[in-house]
Amino acid sequence: MGIMSENPQDEPLHAGEVFHLWSHLLGTKAYLVALQVFTNHSGDHDLKVFIEDLMENCIKQEEQQVEAILKENGIRLPPAPPDRPNVSAEDIPAGARINDSEIAALLTRDIIGSNVLASYIMGISIRADLREMFGDFITQKTEYADKLSKINKEKGWLVLPPLNLK
């Protein structure tokens, strides 16, 4: 195992990479549960389909990829919170229910924030495979941000800041 070998997987992880991979996995596991809650609260079909697609084809894949790297390097995995049961949005009291526009705003914030963090992790990573993996995460989440932006516009949920027309 060389520090700067030809094969990135043969390079050891440095402390920053370990910390951020572990933290990313912990956050991803919690985010999957939050997405389950959002799915339960959502009454909008398009938003519910978006959340389920994001969960299955993006977030769970990230979880699996990061988990595999930590396992390969002998790093103990973070705990996962318990899954949430499926419930009908109508069974959630009106005062306790998260509105669809609020869910969409939270998802937008989360996707943008995760891309900023992934960019930072790319910047501190020495291993090329980690930089590539987090670059792929950014690309994929940017595509989801575009889909969500379209849903926000179609549903009238997009809140515009004041326009400067001068």
TASULCOR-V760389 format. One record per helix or strand. SS is the DSSP state (alpha for helix, beta for strand). FROM is the first residue (numbers start at 1). LEN is the number of residues. If there is no record, write none. Layout:
ss=SS from=FROM len=LEN
ss=SS from=FROM len=LEN
This chain:
ss=alpha from=8 len=3
ss=alpha from=15 len=27
ss=alpha from=45 len=28
ss=alpha from=89 len=3
ss=alpha from=100 len=25
ss=alpha from=128 len=28
